[in-house]
């Protein structure tokens, strides 16, 4: 690649400083926080031009676009949400930009029909108990700022709404299908169709809602980082809350079953999760039904007539077990198609003997399976509507040791052949208790088909090994996540999978923070880095986007001890002049209301000023898109650009 002589846009280094807890902290690019400032607009326009110039030199960009599009042509289908004999499913055919919501074979909501530009997304939906109505949420331009509507499923006519400020609101319908509880402006409301909404719980929080099948009990949870408070309310005009869990450092999810018992999935006293039972009339008094399996964190349950179907993840591999509903005894396992990931257990609200779930792995698109508890048989219920030939791929789960000796796992995917150093992408996340499990990815497969190696590291801070694993990588432990990632890179190099000249790193959102920390702490290890919608200024993050809600994960700059932890690794504050930094591509989205693009702008300017090498530091900005899901065609174009950039700077030429 021709990078020598690259001229970066001028970016004033202004004498802005903060005095925080006895420290003087420079912030020369604070002016880039304001997207409407004429100086920011001019700088961004120059960065756009610089990226387009570089992108034009990426000769394999369009080949990657064709390959990513081909592997995306499988489409998708989700497990059914049943109302009587009618299944509600999302389905996307090859070449469709957005999935369409169907009831049986009737299309209910097609985002492309609503907005041919592809800028409108269906964020959430929930049918009423009798299936006659559908509550659904739409947002535009990637903002995730949803508005809620109600549709008649028989006619497709919108009967109510919009109700604004319903970002990813849960919906809990009452049994008469004429009213529901929902969340608006971080408060719980009751909405009656055609009669408006009334707040019932005004203390602001991130709420979850679930109503019992008979409509008698409403479970309410309020999240606070790695813990939550949970209450049960008997649905009535008075709306009185009874405590299930309050002030306990654990995650707990309650539901009232058709048998009238309270079922509680909790990490209290069990970091990998256990199942307890109790009486909803005494919701704080529950006892253990299914004990913790310390090596297999519990992820989801489905309640059948006489059985519990329990999903767990054992070292990133999904498994399903069947337990007796009364005694909790483990009766056996549900046969699965392979070693992959399980998601979205669904059962009929009225009960029965069937459960549906999705299954995927690194080379298998997500299909829907049905388990019949009467026969013990598992069978395909629905497959994605497209077909594609995937490249031959070998998967190896490797165990390595981090800096403090902790064993960490990573999944290495590559085409069959001798283990020789090859261009490699190392991917990670390591935060918020989110596990990285095997999944079908057109991005990954396009890289492997081109001859590269793709590696996913299961870092602390994620949820791969339960709540303890998450806590080991949050707050004052955050540096461990970066150490785990660096140790993965060192292991791949030492074991002959790749070399520093062939190693690229990639991460999104919290994973962008991971990449930013890795490239500032160990720039010599990497040839290239892709940092997408990243969090990078850890002293200012809480004042932008949804940053304040991440304080339980990262800590607050206003706390002296947490400030010192944040300053110790904040990527923006650790850019040092004179380093030969890897080639870096930042990607940001104009509609992103979760992670403000200011992080990438400031970090890009800092790296462009500081780097002493010839490898480029670039910023790819895209309007009309946000942090979450978007039109498939936009995702394909982005993936192709990232792959082409990584290929060009790690030597992947095939």
BELBEL-V730892 format. One record per backbone hydrogen bond with DSSP energy under -0.5 kcal/mol. CO is the residue of the C=O (numbers start at 1). NH is the residue of the N-H. E is the energy in kcal/mol with one decimal. If there is no record, write none. Layout:
CO_NH_E, CO_NH_E
This chain:
1_3_-1.0, 3_6_-1.5, 6_8_-0.6, 12_14_-0.9, 14_16_-1.9, 16_27_-3.0, 18_20_-0.7, 18_25_-3.3, 19_21_-0.5, 20_23_-2.0, 23_20_-2.6, 23_25_-0.6, 24_26_-0.5, 25_18_-2.6, 27_30_-1.5, 28_14_-2.0, 29_32_-1.9, 30_33_-2.4, 31_34_-1.1, 33_35_-0.9, 34_37_-1.0, 37_41_-2.6, 38_42_-2.3, 39_43_-2.3, 40_44_-3.0, 41_45_-2.3, 42_46_-2.0, 43_47_-2.1, 44_48_-2.6, 45_49_-1.9, 46_50_-2.1, 47_51_-2.7, 48_52_-2.4, 49_53_-2.1, 50_54_-2.1, 51_55_-3.4, 52_56_-1.8, 53_57_-0.5, 54_57_-1.5, 55_58_-1.5, 57_59_-1.5, 58_61_-1.9, 60_64_-2.4, 61_65_-1.8, 62_66_-2.0, 63_67_-2.1, 64_68_-3.1, 65_69_-2.3, 66_70_-2.1, 67_71_-2.5, 68_72_-1.4, 69_73_-0.7, 70_73_-0.9, 71_74_-0.6, 72_75_-1.6, 74_386_-2.5, 76_92_-2.6, 80_82_-0.6, 81_88_-2.2, 83_86_-1.8, 85_87_-0.6, 86_83_-2.0, 87_89_-0.5, 87_104_-3.1, 88_81_-2.1, 89_102_-3.2, 90_78_-1.6, 91_100_-2.8, 92_76_-2.1, 93_96_-2.0, 97_632_-2.1, 99_111_-0.6, 100_91_-2.3, 100_102_-0.5, 101_108_-3.5, 101_109_-1.3, 102_89_-2.1, 103_106_-2.5, 105_107_-0.6, 106_103_-2.4, 109_101_-2.5, 109_111_-0.5, 110_113_-1.0, 110_114_-1.6, 111_115_-2.0, 115_118_-2.3, 119_141_-2.3, 119_142_-0.7, 121_123_-0.8, 121_139_-1.8, 124_137_-2.5, 126_135_-2.4, 128_131_-1.5, 132_153_-2.3, 132_154_-0.6, 133_128_-2.8, 134_136_-0.5, 134_151_-2.5, 135_126_-2.5, 136_149_-3.0, 137_123_-2.3, 137_124_-0.9, 138_147_-2.4, 139_121_-2.5, 140_143_-1.4, 142_627_-0.6, 144_146_-1.4, 146_166_-2.4, 147_138_-2.2, 148_162_-0.5, 148_163_-1.9, 149_136_-2.3, 150_159_-3.1, 150_160_-1.5, 151_134_-2.2, 151_153_-0.6, 152_156_-3.0, 157_152_-2.6, 157_159_-0.5, 160_150_-2.3, 162_164_-0.6, 163_148_-2.8, 165_185_-1.8, 166_169_-1.8, 170_183_-0.6, 171_173_-0.5, 172_181_-2.6, 174_177_-2.1, 178_193_-2.6, 179_174_-2.9, 180_191_-3.2, 181_172_-2.6, 182_189_-3.1, 184_187_-1.3, 186_205_-1.7, 187_184_-2.5, 188_200_-3.0, 188_201_-1.9, 189_182_-2.1, 190_198_-2.5, 191_180_-2.3, 192_195_-2.8, 192_196_-1.0, 196_192_-2.3, 198_190_-2.9, 201_188_-2.2, 205_207_-1.0, 206_223_-2.5, 208_221_-2.3, 210_219_-3.6, 212_215_-1.9, 216_235_-2.8, 217_212_-2.6, 217_219_-0.5, 218_233_-2.5, 219_210_-1.9, 220_231_-2.9, 221_208_-2.1, 222_229_-2.2, 223_206_-0.6, 224_227_-1.4, 227_224_-3.1, 229_222_-2.7, 230_244_-2.7, 230_245_-2.2, 231_220_-2.6, 232_242_-2.4, 233_218_-2.8, 233_235_-0.6, 240_234_-0.6, 242_232_-2.8, 245_230_-3.2, 248_250_-2.1, 250_228_-1.9, 251_267_-2.2, 253_265_-2.7, 255_257_-0.6, 255_263_-3.4, 256_213_-0.6, 257_260_-1.8, 260_280_-0.6, 261_257_-2.5, 261_263_-0.6, 262_278_-1.9, 263_255_-2.3, 264_266_-0.6, 264_276_-3.1, 265_253_-2.9, 266_274_-2.1, 267_270_-2.1, 270_273_-2.5, 271_467_-2.9, 272_298_-3.2, 273_293_-0.5, 274_266_-2.3, 275_289_-3.3, 275_290_-2.3, 276_264_-2.8, 277_287_-2.7, 278_262_-2.7, 279_282_-2.2, 280_283_-0.7, 282_279_-0.5, 282_285_-2.0, 284_286_-0.8, 285_279_-0.7, 287_277_-2.8, 290_275_-2.5, 292_294_-0.6, 293_296_-2.2, 295_315_-0.5, 297_313_-2.0, 300_311_-3.0, 302_304_-0.6, 302_309_-2.6, 306_325_-2.4, 307_304_-2.8, 308_310_-0.6, 308_323_-2.9, 309_302_-2.1, 310_321_-2.4, 311_299_-2.9, 311_300_-1.3, 312_319_-2.3, 313_297_-0.9, 313_315_-0.8, 314_317_-1.6, 316_438_-0.6, 317_314_-3.1, 319_312_-2.6, 320_334_-2.4, 321_310_-3.0, 322_331_-3.3, 322_332_-1.2, 323_308_-2.8, 324_328_-2.2, 329_324_-2.7, 329_331_-0.5, 332_322_-3.0, 338_340_-1.0, 340_318_-3.7, 341_360_-1.8, 343_358_-2.9, 346_356_-2.8, 348_351_-1.9, 352_305_-2.4, 353_373_-3.2, 355_371_-3.2, 356_346_-2.3, 357_369_-3.2, 358_343_-1.8, 359_367_-2.0, 360_341_-3.4, 361_364_-0.9, 362_441_-0.6, 363_365_-0.5, 364_361_-1.4, 367_359_-2.2, 368_381_-3.4, 368_382_-1.8, 369_357_-2.1, 370_379_-2.2, 371_355_-1.8, 371_373_-0.6, 372_376_-2.5, 372_377_-0.7, 377_372_-2.5, 379_370_-3.1, 382_368_-3.1, 388_390_-0.6, 394_414_-1.9, 396_398_-0.7, 396_412_-3.2, 398_410_-2.3, 400_408_-3.1, 402_405_-2.0, 406_402_-2.5, 408_400_-2.7, 409_458_-2.8, 410_398_-2.9, 410_412_-0.6, 411_413_-0.5, 411_456_-2.2, 412_396_-2.2, 413_454_-2.6, 414_394_-3.5, 418_420_-1.5, 423_453_-2.2, 424_426_-0.5, 424_504_-3.3, 425_427_-0.6, 425_455_-2.9, 426_506_-2.1, 427_457_-2.4, 431_434_-2.2, 433_435_-0.6, 435_437_-0.7, 441_445_-2.4, 442_446_-2.0, 443_447_-1.4, 444_448_-2.3, 445_449_-2.7, 446_450_-1.3, 447_452_-2.4, 448_451_-1.7, 453_425_-2.6, 454_413_-2.9, 455_427_-3.2, 455_457_-0.5, 456_411_-2.6, 457_459_-1.3, 458_409_-0.6, 459_462_-1.5, 461_433_-2.4, 463_466_-1.5, 464_316_-0.5, 466_470_-1.6, 467_471_-2.6, 468_472_-1.7, 469_461_-2.3, 470_473_-2.0, 471_474_-1.1, 474_477_-2.5, 475_478_-1.8, 477_480_-1.7, 477_481_-0.5, 478_481_-1.3, 478_482_-1.0, 479_483_-2.3, 480_484_-2.6, 481_485_-1.9, 482_486_-2.6, 483_487_-2.5, 484_488_-1.6, 485_489_-2.0, 486_490_-2.6, 487_491_-2.2, 488_492_-2.5, 489_493_-2.0, 490_494_-2.8, 491_495_-2.7, 492_497_-2.2, 492_498_-1.2, 493_496_-1.2, 497_422_-2.6, 499_502_-2.0, 499_503_-0.6, 500_503_-0.6, 502_424_-2.6, 502_504_-0.6, 503_527_-3.0, 503_528_-1.3, 504_426_-2.7, 505_530_-2.5, 506_428_-1.2, 507_532_-2.6, 508_511_-3.0, 509_512_-0.8, 509_513_-1.4, 509_535_-1.1, 510_514_-1.7, 511_515_-2.1, 512_516_-2.7, 513_517_-2.7, 514_518_-2.4, 515_519_-2.6, 516_520_-1.4, 517_521_-2.2, 518_522_-2.7, 522_525_-1.8, 523_526_-1.1, 527_583_-2.3, 528_505_-1.9, 529_585_-2.4, 530_507_-1.5, 530_532_-0.5, 531_587_-1.9, 532_509_-2.7, 534_536_-0.6, 536_538_-1.0, 536_572_-1.9, 537_540_-1.2, 537_541_-1.3, 540_543_-1.8, 541_544_-1.7, 544_547_-2.7, 546_549_-1.5, 547_550_-2.0, 548_551_-1.2, 550_553_-1.6, 550_554_-2.5, 551_555_-2.1, 553_475_-2.9, 556_559_-1.4, 558_560_-0.5, 559_563_-3.0, 560_564_-1.8, 561_565_-1.7, 562_566_-2.6, 563_567_-2.9, 564_568_-1.6, 565_569_-0.6, 566_569_-1.1, 566_570_-2.2, 570_573_-0.8, 571_574_-1.7, 572_575_-0.7, 574_576_-0.5, 576_579_-1.2, 579_581_-1.2, 579_612_-3.4, 579_613_-0.5, 583_529_-2.5, 584_618_-2.9, 585_531_-2.6, 586_620_-3.6, 587_533_-3.3, 588_622_-1.7, 589_592_-1.9, 591_593_-0.7, 594_546_-2.2, 594_596_-0.6, 596_599_-1.7, 597_601_-2.1, 598_602_-2.6, 599_603_-2.2, 600_604_-2.7, 601_605_-2.2, 602_606_-2.2, 603_607_-2.7, 604_608_-2.7, 605_609_-1.9, 606_610_-2.0, 607_611_-2.7, 610_578_-2.1, 616_584_-2.4, 618_586_-2.7, 619_621_-0.6, 620_588_-2.4, 622_590_-2.8, 625_591_-2.6, 631_634_-0.6, 631_635_-1.9, 632_636_-2.6, 633_637_-2.0, 634_638_-2.3, 635_639_-2.6, 636_640_-2.4, 637_641_-1.9, 638_642_-2.4, 639_643_-2.6, 640_644_-2.6, 641_645_-2.2, 642_646_-2.6, 643_647_-2.9, 644_648_-2.4, 645_649_-1.5, 646_650_-0.7, 647_650_-0.8, 647_651_-1.0, 647_652_-1.8, 651_653_-0.9
